[in-house]
Amino acid sequence: MTEHAPLPSSVQSVFATVLQRNPHEPEFQQAVHEVLEAIAPVVEAQPELARDGILERLVEPERQIMFRVPWLDDAGTVRVNRGYRVQFSSVLGPYKGGLRFHPTVNLSIVKFLGFEQIFKNALTGQGIGGAKGGSDFDPHGRSDAEIMRFCQSFMNELYRHLGEHTDVPAGDIGVGAREIGYLFGQYRKITNRHESGMFTGKGVQWGGAEVRTEATGYGAVFFAQEMLAVEGDSLDGKRVAVSGSGNVATYAIEKAYQLGATPVTASDSSGTIVDEDGIDLAILKQIKEIDRRRISAYLDHRPGATYVEGGRPWRTAVDVAIPSATQNELDGDDARALVDGGVRVVVEGANMPSTPEAVDAFRAAGVLFGPGKAANAGGVATSALEMSQNASRQRWGFADSENKLREIMKNVHDAAFAASERYGRPGDYVVGANAAGFERVARAMLAQGVI
């Protein structure tokens, strides 16, 4: 069983209940522990925000949906996967959060992601609630026809819980434009409604928003730039380590280049590439987005780069680190290696990619640390912009959408920084992001009664 650090007495009983009710869900426990620890100063300073069972209700989803997903593979064999949707909080707006298709998906992971989404979405100021979903289906190695049949079966059950005023999913790991197209098409077929705003991350040609693909990666880099700006610095001339090679990592690399930095790493589950001359973005996109090959194929094009099989990017000396792959990918030893290598800024492009030990190491060393619920809020913020465009039947250009994203990320940063100062922890973005998100959600819950 995972050992958790003691919590302040103001929130300890709530966490004890979480452990009792969710005994085999380590990721969910970890996410709740982090939030409760960070918001304890808020509860102590404003005890009214914890009355009427606010904390007890926050840690309990409004609705948990779990269902079977039967589908036929190309050989005619019936396969059965498990589907999930955890709708955590709708107090600020319709449920909003992505769908993840990956063999590691289970209830604990979906709940941790949905719980984090409450506060992330609150920070954007966009009027959206928190949810997450997905399946243990693995799209890798499957044909388009198999993926289509799976998505249609998945939506045959989930559709009844969705809608533009109820729950608006998006993509996540394993769910890109192809999967979203199949899911939306089945929803449209079943409901006989072209309800554009009930799914985000759609193709630009049929209701999607410009910059949505780039938003999470761009947003994380914008957040890093804002953190450095507080100290009178910028990304210009900085070396950057990025993990992952999906959308978040790819577009974090792209935006880092645009702001004058040099990203030197990329990775996948097989290993890490280090290119001291800077990652060649065109080659990376060719390998991962078109050829769908392992990251080691990068050496075929750039033999001067280094490939570390099974390795992670954190043993490379850099100024900025952007973990963008998956949860708990960066542990205490990795964090200490980054600190020893001179890292000054860490922003989480993925959801909870740093273990508690890693976060403690960064904070103890005075590293500027941007937690995912703030730093990677750009994706869901742009999803909300997509919802606005769909509702008004408008279409914004790339430059307009990017400017709106940049402004939202500045506002997220400023809200988190202001909250960190308000609670006596200036520059502690873990406290600031959680506190700012919690304040908004708690006040809305108090206003709407015990429901």
N, C-alpha and C positions, 0 to 999 in steps of 0.2 A: 504494500500500500504506500502511496506517495506521502511523504512527510511535508506538512505545511507549516510555515513559520507562524508563531502566535499572532493573533490579531488584537487590536484594541477592544476593550470590553464593549464599546458602543456598537460593534458589529459582530462580535464573536458568536453570539447565540444564533444569528442568521446563518452564518457559515456552518455551524454545527448541524443545523437542520438540513442544509444542502448536502452535507456529507451523509447524513442518515438517509435522505430520500434518493440520493444519486450515488450509491456506493461504488459502482464500477465505471465511473465516468471521469477519468483523470483530467482530460482536457477541459471539460466543463468546470470541474472543481478549480483548476488552475486559473481559468478566466475569472470566475467569481471571486476567488481569493484576491487576485490582483485589483479588481475593481473595489471590493470592500476595504482593502487596505488603503487605497488611494482616496476614497471618499470619507474615511473616518473623520478627518478634520472638518469636513462639511457638516456631517451629522452632529459633531460636538459643538460647532459654532452656530448651527441653525437646526436645533432639535425638532422644530416643526416639520422639517423635511423628512423626518423618519416616523411621524405619527401615522395613524390609520393603516398600519401595516405596509407602508410604502416599500421598505426593503424586502419584506417577506413576499410581497407581490411581484417585485421586480425580478427576483431570482426564480420565480415559477412561471413557465410559459403560459400564455393565454390558451394555447392549443398546441398539441403535439399529434402529428399525423404520420402513421407508418403503414405501409401497404406493400403488397407483392406486385412485381412487375414481370409477367410472363411474356416471352417473345420467341420468335423462331429465328435460328441462325440460318446461314446460307445452305447448310446441309439438311435442313428440315428438322433439326433437333430443337425441342422445346427447352429454353433456358429460363431460369427464374432468378431475378434479383430483388433487392429490397429497396423501396423508395421511402423518402422522408420529406416532411416539411414541418418545421417548428416555427410557429408564429408567436413571437415573444411579447411584443408590445405594439399596440396600435394607437396609443394615447396621442401621438403627434401627427398621425396620418396613416394611410394604408400601409400594411406590412410591406417591407422592401428589403430585398437581399437575394443573393445569387443562388444558383443550383450548381452543385459540384458532383461530377461523375468521376469516381476514382475508387479502386478496390479497397482503400483504407477507410472509406466513409462509413461511419457508424453513428449511433444516436449521440454519443458524447461529443464527437466532432461537430455535428450539426448544431447541437445545443450551444457549444462554446462559440461557434461562429455567429449564431443568432443572437446570443447575449451581447457579444461585442458590437453587433450591428445596431443595437438600441442606441448606444452612446455615440457611435460613429455618425449615425444618421442625424442624431440630435445636434451634433457639432456643426453639421453643414448648414443648419438653419433652413432646410428645404421643406419641412413639414412632411416627413416620412417616418414610419415606424420601423421596427426591427424584426427580421425573420431570416431564415436560411433553410436550404433544403438540398436534396441530391439523392444519390444512389451509389451502391457499391459496384455498379456497372463500370467496366473499363473499356473506353472507346478505342484504345490503342490496339492496332492490329485488326480491327473490325472493318468490314466493308461499309460503304455509304448506305447500302440497302439494309444491313443489319442495324446500323445506328438509327436509320429512319424507323425501322420497326420497333426498336426499343423505345425511342422517343415518343412514338405514337401510343404505345402501351402505357408508358409512364404518364402521359397526359390524360389518358382515358380515365384515370383515377383522380389525378390532381386537379383537373379543370374545375371541379365543383367547389374548390376552396379558393379560387382565384378571381380576379376582376380588377379593373382599373381603380375602383374605389374600395377594394378589399385587400388584395395582395398582389404585388407586382414583382415577379421574379426577374432575374437577369442571369448572366453567365458567371462562371467561376472556373476553377480547374476542371478541364475536360469538357467544358461546355462553351463552345465558341459560336461563330456565326452559323456554321452548318447545323449544329444541334438546336440553336435557337430558332432557326428557320423551320425545322421539322416540328418542334414543340408548338410554335405559334400556329403553324398550318393546321395541326390537329385540333388545337383549341378553337380556331375559327370554324373548322368543319363541324365540331361537336355542338358549339353554341349558336351557329348561324349568325355570328356577329364579327365584323371586322373591328375589333376593339383594340386599336393600335396601342393605346396606353397601358395595356395589361402585361406587356413584356418589354423590357429594355435590352439594349445591345443588339437590336435588329439591324439588318442591312440598311445602309444609307438610302438605297433605292426604294425601300418600302417602309419608311417611317423611322429609320434609325437616325441617331444624332452624329454629326461630325465630332471627332475627337473622342468618341466613346471608347474605341479600341485603345487609344493612347492614354486615356485619362488617368488611370491608376499610377502608371509609371511616371507620366508627366507630373502628376500631382505630388508624388513623393519627392521629386527633385525640386519642385517649387517650394515644398515645405522645408527642405534642407536649406534652400537659398534664404528663406525667411529667418530660419534659426541663425544662420551665419550673419545675416544683416543686423540682427540685434547686437552683435559684437563688432559691427563695423567691417565685416568681411564679406566675401562672396565665394562662389564655386570656381571662379576663374583661376586656372592653373592647378587645381586640386586633382590628385589621383583618387580614383573611385573603384571600390570593389563591389560588384553586383553578383548576387547568386540568382540562379534560375536562367531560363532562356525562353520563357513564354512571353505573353503580351506585356506583363508588368516589367520584367527585366529588360526586354527589348526596347521598350519606349522610355524606361528610365535611362538606359544607355544613350538613346537618341537625344533626349532633352539635356542630359549632362554634357554631351558634346556641344550642343547649341549654346550652353551657358559657359563654355570655356574650360570645362573639366576634361580629364582623360580617363575613361573607364578602362580597366585593364583585365577584368575577369568576366566570365560567364560560366554557367554550369548546368548540368541536368542530373538525374538520379545516378548516372554512371560515373560522373567525375567532373573535374573543373579544368577550364582553359585559362591560362595566364598569358596575356600578350602585352609585353612591356611597351610596345609601340602604340598600344590602344586597340581595343576590339574593333575589328572590321565589321561594321554593322550590316553592310550589304551581304557579306558572306554568312553572318549569323542568321539573317532572315532567310537566305536561300536554303540553308541547312535545315532550319527548324520549321519554317512556315511553308516551304514548297517541297523540299525533298523529304522532310520529316525523318531526318536521320539523327543519330546520337551526336553529342557535342564533340566527340573525338574526331569527327569528320572535318572539323575546322582545320586540323593539321594538314589535310590534303591541299588546302588552299594557302595556308600560312605555316610553312614548316618551321619557321623561326619561333613560333609560339610553343608553350609548354602545356602538356596534358598530364594531369594528376588523376589517375584512375581511383575512383572511390573517394577522392579528396574534395574538400570544400574551400571556398575562396579566402578564408579568414586568416591564412598564414602569410598573406601578401601585405607588405607595408603600404598603407594607403592613408589618405586624410579623411575619406568619407566611405562609409559602408552602407549598402542598401540591400539587406536580405529580402529577397523577392520570390522565394520558392514555396516554402510550406511551413507549417507550425513546428516550433521547437527544433529548427534546423541549426541554430547557433547557440552553443552551450557555454558554460562558464569558462572552459579552457579556450574555446574560440575567442571569447570576449577578451580574456587576458592577453591572448596573442595579438589581437587587434590593438589593444591599449599599448602593448610593448612596441608595436609597429608604428605608433604615433597617430592613431585614429583620433579625430576630433569630433566627428559627427556620425551618428548612426540613425538612419530613418528606416522604419519597417515598411517595406513595400508589400509584404505578405501579411497574413493575419497571425499574430502571436508567434513570429518566427524565432524570437529570443526566449530562452528559458528564464525562469526567475533568477537563477544564479548569474546568467549573463547580464540581465538588467541591473542586478545589484552591483556587478563588477563595473559596468559603464558608469552608473551613478556615483559610485565610490571614487572613480578616477576623474570625475568632473567632465566626462564626455557628454556632449549635447545628444540627448536621446529622444527621438520622436516615435512614440508608440503607434502601432498600426491604426488604432481607432481614430487618430488624428492624421498621421502622415499618409495613409493610403485611402483617405476619404474621397479622393478625387474621382474614383470610379463611380461610387454611388451618387456623388454630387452631380456628375454628368448624366447619370441615369435619370435623376430628378429633372434635369434640364430637358432630357428627351421626353419625359412625361408631359412637361409643359408645352413643348412643341406639338406633341400629338393632340393635346387637349385643344389647342388653339389653331390646329391645322397650319402651323407655320414651319418654316425651314430656315435654320441659321447656317451661315457659312462657317468654314473651319476657323478663320481668324476670330470671328465673333465668339464662337464656342470656346476657343482656347483662352480668350481674354476673360470670359466669364469664369472658367475653371481657375485661372490664376487668381482672380479676385476672391473666389470662394476659399481657395487654399490659404490666402492671406488672412481672411476672416477667421478660418479655423485656427490658424496659428495664433492670431492675436487673442482669440477667446481663450485658448489654452494657456497662453503666456500670462494674460491678465488674471486668470483664476489661480495660477501658480503664485503670483504675487499676493493675491488676496488672502491666500491661506498660508502665507509666510514661507513659501518654498519657491522663490523666484528662479525661473529657468528649469524647474522640474516639470517637464511636460507630461510625465506619467500622472502626477497629481493634478496638474492643470487640465489635461484633456478629460480625465474621468470626472473631475469636479464640475467642469463647465457643462458636460453632457448630462450628468446626473441632476444638476440644479434645474435644467430645463424640463427634463422628464418628470422629476418629482413634483414640481409646481403644477404641471399639467394634470398629473394624477390626483393631486389634492383638489384641484378645481373641479374635476369631473366626478368625484365621489368614489365610493368603494364599489368597484365593478371589476 
